[in-house]
């Protein structure tokens, strides 16, 4: 079973930057996709960025050019660099991963969430 621990959220002024980290630990054979989601107050959860094991990345249109997802496979860690933050980026950000267990079964795991607040 995989556990995800997130860090890096906080309060930042518009135009500022934050870097989120999500480290996976536990027992697994391999990690496939790693992604960041967010849920703003009163809104549905949305996929912000995803990084596949093959190095392909994809982004929500509203964050393209401002956010960058990267991963350190040796550390089983995924990052989300967020630049030029806007008030509409305010949300709880969740890390998600799809992984393969030692018996070949595939699972999904979620982090506990980290609050990002963009406000002056």
N, CA, C and O atoms as a GROMACS GRO file, in nm:
protein
  480
    1UNK      N    1   0.084  -0.118   0.000
    1UNK     CA    2   0.000   0.000   0.000
    1UNK      C    3   0.088   0.124   0.000
    1UNK      O    4   0.194   0.127   0.064
    2UNK      N    5   0.044   0.227  -0.073
    2UNK     CA    6   0.122   0.350  -0.086
    2UNK      C    7   0.060   0.461  -0.003
    2UNK      O    8  -0.062   0.478  -0.002
    3UNK      N    9   0.143   0.535   0.064
    3UNK     CA   10   0.100   0.655   0.136
    3UNK      C   11   0.164   0.776   0.067
    3UNK      O   12   0.280   0.774   0.027
    4UNK      N   13   0.086   0.881   0.056
    4UNK     CA   14   0.134   1.005  -0.006
    4UNK      C   15   0.133   1.116   0.098
    4UNK      O   16   0.033   1.137   0.167
    5UNK      N   17   0.244   1.185   0.109
    5UNK     CA   18   0.255   1.297   0.202
    5UNK      C   19   0.288   1.423   0.123
    5UNK      O   20   0.389   1.430   0.053
    6UNK      N   21   0.200   1.522   0.136
    6UNK     CA   22   0.216   1.646   0.063
    6UNK      C   23   0.271   1.755   0.153
    6UNK      O   24   0.255   1.752   0.275
    7UNK      N   25   0.336   1.851   0.090
    7UNK     CA   26   0.385   1.968   0.163
    7UNK      C   27   0.400   2.084   0.066
    7UNK      O   28   0.400   2.066  -0.055
    8UNK      N   29   0.412   2.204   0.123
    8UNK     CA   30   0.443   2.320   0.040
    8UNK      C   31   0.330   2.419   0.022
    8UNK      O   32   0.351   2.524  -0.040
    9UNK      N   33   0.212   2.390   0.071
    9UNK     CA   34   0.103   2.486   0.056
    9UNK      C   35   0.122   2.606   0.147
    9UNK      O   36   0.214   2.610   0.228
   10UNK      N   37   0.032   2.703   0.133
   10UNK     CA   38   0.039   2.821   0.218
   10UNK      C   39  -0.034   2.939   0.159
   10UNK      O   40  -0.112   2.926   0.064
   11UNK      N   41  -0.006   3.054   0.217
   11UNK     CA   42  -0.066   3.180   0.173
   11UNK      C   43   0.035   3.259   0.091
   11UNK      O   44   0.150   3.276   0.133
   12UNK      N   45  -0.006   3.306  -0.025
   12UNK     CA   46   0.083   3.381  -0.112
   12UNK      C   47   0.005   3.493  -0.178
   12UNK      O   48  -0.116   3.480  -0.200
   13UNK      N   49   0.073   3.601  -0.209
   13UNK     CA   50   0.008   3.712  -0.276
   13UNK      C   51  -0.007   3.683  -0.426
   13UNK      O   52   0.069   3.603  -0.481
   14UNK      N   53  -0.104   3.745  -0.491
   14UNK     CA   54  -0.115   3.729  -0.637
   14UNK      C   55   0.016   3.761  -0.706
   14UNK      O   56   0.084   3.859  -0.672
   15UNK      N   57   0.051   3.678  -0.804
   15UNK     CA   58   0.177   3.692  -0.873
   15UNK      C   59   0.291   3.616  -0.810
   15UNK      O   60   0.399   3.606  -0.867
   16UNK      N   61   0.268   3.563  -0.692
   16UNK     CA   62   0.373   3.489  -0.621
   16UNK      C   63   0.385   3.345  -0.668
   16UNK      O   64   0.316   3.302  -0.761
   17UNK      N   65   0.473   3.272  -0.601
   17UNK     CA   66   0.502   3.133  -0.639
   17UNK      C   67   0.499   3.042  -0.518
   17UNK      O   68   0.526   3.084  -0.405
   18UNK      N   69   0.465   2.918  -0.542
   18UNK     CA   70   0.472   2.813  -0.442
   18UNK      C   71   0.516   2.685  -0.512
   18UNK      O   72   0.495   2.667  -0.632
   19UNK      N   73   0.578   2.596  -0.435
   19UNK     CA   74   0.616   2.466  -0.487
   19UNK      C   75   0.559   2.359  -0.396
   19UNK      O   76   0.592   2.353  -0.277
   20UNK      N   77   0.474   2.276  -0.451
   20UNK     CA   78   0.417   2.165  -0.376
   20UNK      C   79   0.500   2.039  -0.399
   20UNK      O   80   0.553   2.017  -0.508
   21UNK      N   81   0.511   1.957  -0.296
   21UNK     CA   82   0.580   1.830  -0.305
   21UNK      C   83   0.489   1.719  -0.257
   21UNK      O   84   0.404   1.739  -0.170
   22UNK      N   85   0.506   1.602  -0.315
   22UNK     CA   86   0.428   1.485  -0.274
   22UNK      C   87   0.519   1.363  -0.281
   22UNK      O   88   0.565   1.325  -0.389
   23UNK      N   89   0.546   1.304  -0.166
   23UNK     CA   90   0.634   1.188  -0.159
   23UNK      C   91   0.554   1.062  -0.133
   23UNK      O   92   0.470   1.057  -0.044
   24UNK      N   93   0.582   0.960  -0.212
   24UNK     CA   94   0.516   0.830  -0.197
   24UNK      C   95   0.605   0.736  -0.118
   24UNK      O   96   0.726   0.729  -0.139
   25UNK      N   97   0.544   0.664  -0.027
   25UNK     CA   98   0.618   0.564   0.050
   25UNK      C   99   0.529   0.442   0.069
   25UNK      O  100   0.408   0.447   0.046
   26UNK      N  101   0.592   0.332   0.111
   26UNK     CA  102   0.517   0.210   0.132
   26UNK      C  103   0.566   0.100   0.040
   26UNK      O  104   0.677   0.105  -0.013
   27UNK      N  105   0.479   0.002   0.022
   27UNK     CA  106   0.516  -0.115  -0.056
   27UNK      C  107   0.450  -0.110  -0.194
   27UNK      O  108   0.328  -0.105  -0.205
   28UNK      N  109   0.531  -0.111  -0.297
   28UNK     CA  110   0.478  -0.112  -0.432
   28UNK      C  111   0.585  -0.162  -0.527
   28UNK      O  112   0.704  -0.160  -0.495
   29UNK      N  113   0.542  -0.207  -0.645
   29UNK     CA  114   0.636  -0.252  -0.746
   29UNK      C  115   0.682  -0.136  -0.833
   29UNK      O  116   0.801  -0.121  -0.861
   30UNK      N  117   0.586  -0.055  -0.874
   30UNK     CA  118   0.620   0.060  -0.957
   30UNK      C  119   0.510   0.165  -0.947
   30UNK      O  120   0.395   0.136  -0.914
   31UNK      N  121   0.549   0.287  -0.975
   31UNK     CA  122   0.453   0.396  -0.979
   31UNK      C  123   0.434   0.439  -1.123
   31UNK      O  124   0.531   0.462  -1.196
   32UNK      N  125   0.311   0.451  -1.164
   32UNK     CA  126   0.282   0.494  -1.299
   32UNK      C  127   0.257   0.644  -1.301
   32UNK      O  128   0.350   0.721  -1.277
   33UNK      N  129   0.137   0.687  -1.328
   33UNK     CA  130   0.108   0.830  -1.334
   33UNK      C  131   0.107   0.893  -1.195
   33UNK      O  132   0.065   0.831  -1.097
   34UNK      N  133   0.153   1.016  -1.190
   34UNK     CA  134   0.142   1.097  -1.068
   34UNK      C  135   0.077   1.229  -1.109
   34UNK      O  136   0.110   1.285  -1.213
   35UNK      N  137  -0.014   1.276  -1.028
   35UNK     CA  138  -0.093   1.391  -1.069
   35UNK      C  139  -0.128   1.481  -0.951
   35UNK      O  140  -0.119   1.441  -0.835
   36UNK      N  141  -0.167   1.602  -0.985
   36UNK     CA  142  -0.217   1.697  -0.887
   36UNK      C  143  -0.360   1.736  -0.926
   36UNK      O  144  -0.388   1.767  -1.042
   37UNK      N  145  -0.448   1.732  -0.829
   37UNK     CA  146  -0.585   1.778  -0.843
   37UNK      C  147  -0.606   1.894  -0.747
   37UNK      O  148  -0.525   1.918  -0.657
   38UNK      N  149  -0.715   1.966  -0.767
   38UNK     CA  150  -0.751   2.068  -0.670
   38UNK      C  151  -0.903   2.078  -0.659
   38UNK      O  152  -0.977   2.046  -0.752
   39UNK      N  153  -0.946   2.124  -0.543
   39UNK     CA  154  -1.088   2.149  -0.520
   39UNK      C  155  -1.102   2.285  -0.454
   39UNK      O  156  -1.059   2.306  -0.341
   40UNK      N  157  -1.163   2.376  -0.526
   40UNK     CA  158  -1.191   2.510  -0.472
   40UNK      C  159  -1.325   2.508  -0.399
   40UNK      O  160  -1.409   2.423  -0.428
   41UNK      N  161  -1.345   2.598  -0.307
   41UNK     CA  162  -1.473   2.603  -0.234
   41UNK      C  163  -1.592   2.613  -0.329
   41UNK      O  164  -1.596   2.700  -0.415
   42UNK      N  165  -1.688   2.523  -0.312
   42UNK     CA  166  -1.809   2.526  -0.392
   42UNK      C  167  -1.793   2.473  -0.533
   42UNK      O  168  -1.886   2.483  -0.614
   43UNK      N  169  -1.676   2.416  -0.564
   43UNK     CA  170  -1.653   2.366  -0.700
   43UNK      C  171  -1.618   2.219  -0.698
   43UNK      O  172  -1.585   2.162  -0.594
   44UNK      N  173  -1.626   2.158  -0.815
   44UNK     CA  174  -1.588   2.019  -0.829
   44UNK      C  175  -1.435   2.006  -0.832
   44UNK      O  176  -1.363   2.100  -0.867
   45UNK      N  177  -1.390   1.888  -0.794
   45UNK     CA  178  -1.246   1.861  -0.804
   45UNK      C  179  -1.206   1.860  -0.951
   45UNK      O  180  -1.280   1.810  -1.036
   46UNK      N  181  -1.089   1.916  -0.980
   46UNK     CA  182  -1.041   1.918  -1.119
   46UNK      C  183  -0.895   1.874  -1.126
   46UNK      O  184  -0.817   1.896  -1.033
   47UNK      N  185  -0.860   1.814  -1.237
   47UNK     CA  186  -0.723   1.768  -1.261
   47UNK      C  187  -0.640   1.889  -1.303
   47UNK      O  188  -0.674   1.957  -1.400
   48UNK      N  189  -0.534   1.914  -1.233
   48UNK     CA  190  -0.448   2.029  -1.261
   48UNK      C  191  -0.333   1.991  -1.353
   48UNK      O  192  -0.307   2.059  -1.452
   49UNK      N  193  -0.266   1.882  -1.321
   49UNK     CA  194  -0.150   1.841  -1.401
   49UNK      C  195  -0.124   1.693  -1.375
   49UNK      O  196  -0.149   1.642  -1.266
   50UNK      N  197  -0.072   1.626  -1.477
   50UNK     CA  198  -0.040   1.485  -1.464
   50UNK      C  199   0.094   1.458  -1.532
   50UNK      O  200   0.128   1.519  -1.633
   51UNK      N  201   0.167   1.364  -1.475
   51UNK     CA  202   0.295   1.320  -1.532
   51UNK      C  203   0.293   1.168  -1.540
   51UNK      O  204   0.278   1.100  -1.438
   52UNK      N  205   0.308   1.116  -1.660
   52UNK     CA  206   0.307   0.970  -1.676
   52UNK      C  207   0.447   0.914  -1.651
   52UNK      O  208   0.545   0.988  -1.647
   53UNK      N  209   0.455   0.785  -1.635
   53UNK     CA  210   0.584   0.721  -1.614
   53UNK      C  211   0.673   0.735  -1.736
   53UNK      O  212   0.795   0.722  -1.726
   54UNK      N  213   0.613   0.760  -1.851
   54UNK     CA  214   0.690   0.777  -1.973
   54UNK      C  215   0.734   0.920  -1.997
   54UNK      O  216   0.795   0.951  -2.100
   55UNK      N  217   0.704   1.009  -1.901
   55UNK     CA  218   0.751   1.146  -1.911
   55UNK      C  219   0.656   1.242  -1.981
   55UNK      O  220   0.692   1.358  -2.006
   56UNK      N  221   0.536   1.196  -2.014
   56UNK     CA  222   0.439   1.285  -2.077
   56UNK      C  223   0.368   1.366  -1.969
   56UNK      O  224   0.329   1.312  -1.865
   57UNK      N  225   0.352   1.495  -1.994
   57UNK     CA  226   0.283   1.581  -1.900
   57UNK      C  227   0.163   1.646  -1.967
   57UNK      O  228   0.160   1.666  -2.089
   58UNK      N  229   0.064   1.679  -1.887
   58UNK     CA  230  -0.056   1.743  -1.937
   58UNK      C  231  -0.108   1.837  -1.830
   58UNK      O  232  -0.093   1.812  -1.711
   59UNK      N  233  -0.169   1.949  -1.874
   59UNK     CA  234  -0.211   2.052  -1.780
   59UNK      C  235  -0.354   2.100  -1.807
   59UNK      O  236  -0.402   2.097  -1.920
   60UNK      N  237  -0.417   2.145  -1.702
   60UNK     CA  238  -0.542   2.218  -1.712
   60UNK      C  239  -0.515   2.346  -1.790
   60UNK      O  240  -0.413   2.411  -1.769
   61UNK      N  241  -0.606   2.382  -1.880
   61UNK     CA  242  -0.580   2.497  -1.966
   61UNK      C  243  -0.549   2.624  -1.886
   61UNK      O  244  -0.463   2.703  -1.926
   62UNK      N  245  -0.617   2.644  -1.776
   62UNK     CA  246  -0.603   2.769  -1.701
   62UNK      C  247  -0.468   2.781  -1.630
   62UNK      O  248  -0.435   2.890  -1.582
   63UNK      N  249  -0.391   2.673  -1.622
   63UNK     CA  250  -0.261   2.680  -1.554
   63UNK      C  251  -0.143   2.664  -1.650
   63UNK      O  252  -0.028   2.676  -1.610
   64UNK      N  253  -0.173   2.637  -1.776
   64UNK     CA  254  -0.065   2.621  -1.875
   64UNK      C  255   0.022   2.747  -1.881
   64UNK      O  256  -0.029   2.859  -1.885
   65UNK      N  257   0.152   2.725  -1.881
   65UNK     CA  258   0.245   2.836  -1.884
   65UNK      C  259   0.278   2.893  -1.748
   65UNK      O  260   0.371   2.973  -1.735
   66UNK      N  261   0.202   2.853  -1.646
   66UNK     CA  262   0.228   2.902  -1.510
   66UNK      C  263   0.270   2.790  -1.415
   66UNK      O  264   0.352   2.812  -1.326
   67UNK      N  265   0.216   2.672  -1.433
   67UNK     CA  266   0.246   2.558  -1.346
   67UNK      C  267   0.333   2.458  -1.421
   67UNK      O  268   0.321   2.442  -1.543
   68UNK      N  269   0.421   2.392  -1.347
   68UNK     CA  270   0.505   2.288  -1.404
   68UNK      C  271   0.506   2.167  -1.311
   68UNK      O  272   0.538   2.180  -1.192
   69UNK      N  273   0.472   2.051  -1.366
   69UNK     CA  274   0.479   1.928  -1.289
   69UNK      C  275   0.609   1.856  -1.322
   69UNK      O  276   0.649   1.850  -1.438
   70UNK      N  277   0.673   1.803  -1.221
   70UNK     CA  278   0.796   1.727  -1.243
   70UNK      C  279   0.801   1.615  -1.139
   70UNK      O  280   0.727   1.617  -1.040
   71UNK      N  281   0.886   1.519  -1.164
   71UNK     CA  282   0.895   1.407  -1.071
   71UNK      C  283   1.038   1.359  -1.059
   71UNK      O  284   1.116   1.367  -1.153
   72UNK      N  285   1.069   1.308  -0.943
   72UNK     CA  286   1.198   1.246  -0.915
   72UNK      C  287   1.166   1.099  -0.888
   72UNK      O  288   1.125   1.063  -0.777
   73UNK      N  289   1.184   1.016  -0.988
   73UNK     CA  290   1.146   0.875  -0.973
   73UNK      C  291   1.230   0.803  -0.868
   73UNK      O  292   1.181   0.711  -0.803
   74UNK      N  293   1.354   0.844  -0.851
   74UNK     CA  294   1.439   0.781  -0.750
   74UNK      C  295   1.385   0.804  -0.609
   74UNK      O  296   1.402   0.722  -0.520
   75UNK      N  297   1.318   0.919  -0.591
   75UNK     CA  298   1.261   0.952  -0.461
   75UNK      C  299   1.111   0.928  -0.456
   75UNK      O  300   1.048   0.954  -0.354
   76UNK      N  301   1.053   0.880  -0.564
   76UNK     CA  302   0.909   0.858  -0.573
   76UNK      C  303   0.833   0.985  -0.532
   76UNK      O  304   0.738   0.980  -0.455
   77UNK      N  305   0.878   1.095  -0.584
   77UNK     CA  306   0.824   1.225  -0.546
   77UNK      C  307   0.781   1.303  -0.670
   77UNK      O  308   0.848   1.300  -0.773
   78UNK      N  309   0.669   1.372  -0.657
   78UNK     CA  310   0.621   1.459  -0.764
   78UNK      C  311   0.610   1.600  -0.708
   78UNK      O  312   0.576   1.621  -0.592
   79UNK      N  313   0.640   1.696  -0.794
   79UNK     CA  314   0.638   1.837  -0.755
   79UNK      C  315   0.541   1.914  -0.845
   79UNK      O  316   0.512   1.874  -0.958
   80UNK      N  317   0.493   2.024  -0.792
   80UNK     CA  318   0.414   2.116  -0.873
   80UNK      C  319   0.466   2.257  -0.845
   80UNK      O  320   0.441   2.314  -0.739
   81UNK      N  321   0.538   2.311  -0.942
   81UNK     CA  322   0.587   2.448  -0.931
   81UNK      C  323   0.478   2.540  -0.984
   81UNK      O  324   0.436   2.529  -1.099
   82UNK      N  325   0.433   2.631  -0.900
   82UNK     CA  326   0.323   2.720  -0.937
   82UNK      C  327   0.374   2.864  -0.936
   82UNK      O  328   0.412   2.916  -0.831
   83UNK      N  329   0.375   2.926  -1.051
   83UNK     CA  330   0.421   3.064  -1.066
   83UNK      C  331   0.304   3.153  -1.107
   83UNK      O  332   0.202   3.106  -1.156
   84UNK      N  333   0.323   3.283  -1.087
   84UNK     CA  334   0.221   3.381  -1.124
   84UNK      C  335   0.083   3.338  -1.074
   84UNK      O  336  -0.013   3.334  -1.150
   85UNK      N  337   0.076   3.306  -0.948
   85UNK     CA  338  -0.047   3.257  -0.890
   85UNK      C  339  -0.156   3.364  -0.890
   85UNK      O  340  -0.130   3.483  -0.874
   86UNK      N  341  -0.278   3.317  -0.908
   86UNK     CA  342  -0.395   3.405  -0.914
   86UNK      C  343  -0.493   3.366  -0.804
   86UNK      O  344  -0.492   3.252  -0.757
   87UNK      N  345  -0.578   3.458  -0.764
   87UNK     CA  346  -0.676   3.425  -0.659
   87UNK      C  347  -0.762   3.303  -0.695
   87UNK      O  348  -0.802   3.228  -0.607
   88UNK      N  349  -0.788   3.284  -0.823
   88UNK     CA  350  -0.868   3.169  -0.865
   88UNK      C  351  -0.795   3.036  -0.852
   88UNK      O  352  -0.855   2.930  -0.872
   89UNK      N  353  -0.667   3.040  -0.821
   89UNK     CA  354  -0.592   2.917  -0.793
   89UNK      C  355  -0.612   2.870  -0.650
   89UNK      O  356  -0.567   2.761  -0.613
   90UNK      N  357  -0.678   2.951  -0.569
   90UNK     CA  358  -0.702   2.913  -0.430
   90UNK      C  359  -0.786   2.785  -0.423
   90UNK      O  360  -0.895   2.777  -0.480
   91UNK      N  361  -0.733   2.686  -0.353
   91UNK     CA  362  -0.798   2.556  -0.344
   91UNK      C  363  -0.718   2.465  -0.252
   91UNK      O  364  -0.606   2.498  -0.210
   92UNK      N  365  -0.776   2.351  -0.222
   92UNK     CA  366  -0.699   2.244  -0.159
   92UNK      C  367  -0.644   2.158  -0.272
   92UNK      O  368  -0.718   2.113  -0.360
   93UNK      N  369  -0.514   2.137  -0.270
   93UNK     CA  370  -0.447   2.061  -0.374
   93UNK      C  371  -0.417   1.920  -0.322
   93UNK      O  372  -0.365   1.902  -0.212
   94UNK      N  373  -0.452   1.823  -0.405
   94UNK     CA  374  -0.435   1.683  -0.369
   94UNK      C  375  -0.341   1.614  -0.467
   94UNK      O  376  -0.347   1.635  -0.588
   95UNK      N  377  -0.255   1.532  -0.413
   95UNK     CA  378  -0.167   1.448  -0.492
   95UNK      C  379  -0.236   1.314  -0.514
   95UNK      O  380  -0.304   1.262  -0.425
   96UNK      N  381  -0.217   1.258  -0.632
   96UNK     CA  382  -0.274   1.127  -0.665
   96UNK      C  383  -0.173   1.047  -0.744
   96UNK      O  384  -0.098   1.101  -0.825
   97UNK      N  385  -0.170   0.917  -0.719
   97UNK     CA  386  -0.083   0.832  -0.798
   97UNK      C  387  -0.151   0.700  -0.830
   97UNK      O  388  -0.232   0.649  -0.752
   98UNK      N  389  -0.116   0.645  -0.944
   98UNK     CA  390  -0.156   0.509  -0.980
   98UNK      C  391  -0.031   0.423  -0.973
   98UNK      O  392   0.071   0.456  -1.035
   99UNK      N  393  -0.039   0.314  -0.899
   99UNK     CA  394   0.079   0.233  -0.881
   99UNK      C  395   0.046   0.086  -0.898
   99UNK      O  396  -0.070   0.044  -0.896
  100UNK      N  397   0.154   0.009  -0.914
  100UNK     CA  398   0.142  -0.136  -0.931
  100UNK      C  399   0.196  -0.202  -0.805
  100UNK      O  400   0.309  -0.177  -0.765
  101UNK      N  401   0.115  -0.287  -0.744
  101UNK     CA  402   0.158  -0.360  -0.625
  101UNK      C  403   0.245  -0.479  -0.665
  101UNK      O  404   0.257  -0.511  -0.783
  102UNK      N  405   0.304  -0.541  -0.566
  102UNK     CA  406   0.399  -0.651  -0.593
  102UNK      C  407   0.331  -0.770  -0.661
  102UNK      O  408   0.398  -0.848  -0.728
  103UNK      N  409   0.201  -0.784  -0.645
  103UNK     CA  410   0.132  -0.896  -0.708
  103UNK      C  411   0.078  -0.859  -0.846
  103UNK      O  412   0.008  -0.938  -0.910
  104UNK      N  413   0.110  -0.737  -0.893
  104UNK     CA  414   0.065  -0.695  -1.025
  104UNK      C  415  -0.065  -0.618  -1.026
  104UNK      O  416  -0.104  -0.566  -1.131
  105UNK      N  417  -0.133  -0.610  -0.914
  105UNK     CA  418  -0.258  -0.535  -0.906
  105UNK      C  419  -0.229  -0.386  -0.914
  105UNK      O  420  -0.123  -0.340  -0.870
  106UNK      N  421  -0.323  -0.311  -0.968
  106UNK     CA  422  -0.305  -0.166  -0.978
  106UNK      C  423  -0.400  -0.096  -0.881
  106UNK      O  424  -0.513  -0.139  -0.860
  107UNK      N  425  -0.350   0.012  -0.823
  107UNK     CA  426  -0.427   0.087  -0.723
  107UNK      C  427  -0.408   0.236  -0.745
  107UNK      O  428  -0.318   0.281  -0.817
  108UNK      N  429  -0.496   0.311  -0.680
  108UNK     CA  430  -0.484   0.456  -0.678
  108UNK      C  431  -0.474   0.501  -0.533
  108UNK      O  432  -0.540   0.446  -0.446
  109UNK      N  433  -0.390   0.600  -0.509
  109UNK     CA  434  -0.373   0.654  -0.374
  109UNK      C  435  -0.384   0.805  -0.377
  109UNK      O  436  -0.349   0.870  -0.476
  110UNK      N  437  -0.432   0.861  -0.266
  110UNK     CA  438  -0.449   1.006  -0.255
  110UNK      C  439  -0.375   1.060  -0.133
  110UNK      O  440  -0.363   0.994  -0.030
  111UNK      N  441  -0.326   1.181  -0.147
  111UNK     CA  442  -0.267   1.251  -0.034
  111UNK      C  443  -0.376   1.317   0.049
  111UNK      O  444  -0.494   1.313   0.014
  112UNK      N  445  -0.334   1.378   0.159
  112UNK     CA  446  -0.430   1.435   0.252
  112UNK      C  447  -0.476   1.574   0.210
  112UNK      O  448  -0.574   1.627   0.264
  113UNK      N  449  -0.408   1.633   0.116
  113UNK     CA  450  -0.444   1.766   0.069
  113UNK      C  451  -0.363   1.875   0.138
  113UNK      O  452  -0.329   1.863   0.256
  114UNK      N  453  -0.332   1.979   0.064
  114UNK     CA  454  -0.261   2.094   0.119
  114UNK      C  455  -0.329   2.221   0.067
  114UNK      O  456  -0.358   2.233  -0.052
  115UNK      N  457  -0.352   2.314   0.158
  115UNK     CA  458  -0.425   2.436   0.123
  115UNK      C  459  -0.332   2.537   0.055
  115UNK      O  460  -0.223   2.564   0.103
  116UNK      N  461  -0.379   2.590  -0.057
  116UNK     CA  462  -0.311   2.700  -0.125
  116UNK      C  463  -0.409   2.817  -0.130
  116UNK      O  464  -0.518   2.806  -0.184
  117UNK      N  465  -0.368   2.929  -0.072
  117UNK     CA  466  -0.451   3.048  -0.070
  117UNK      C  467  -0.376   3.163  -0.135
  117UNK      O  468  -0.265   3.198  -0.093
  118UNK      N  469  -0.436   3.221  -0.237
  118UNK     CA  470  -0.375   3.333  -0.308
  118UNK      C  471  -0.460   3.458  -0.280
  118UNK      O  472  -0.573   3.471  -0.326
  119UNK      N  473  -0.402   3.547  -0.203
  119UNK     CA  474  -0.477   3.664  -0.159
  119UNK      C  475  -0.382   3.776  -0.121
  119UNK      O  476  -0.272   3.753  -0.070
  120UNK      N  477  -0.426   3.898  -0.145
  120UNK     CA  478  -0.347   4.014  -0.102
  120UNK      C  479  -0.391   4.060   0.036
  120UNK      O  480  -0.336   4.157   0.089
   0.00000   0.00000   0.00000
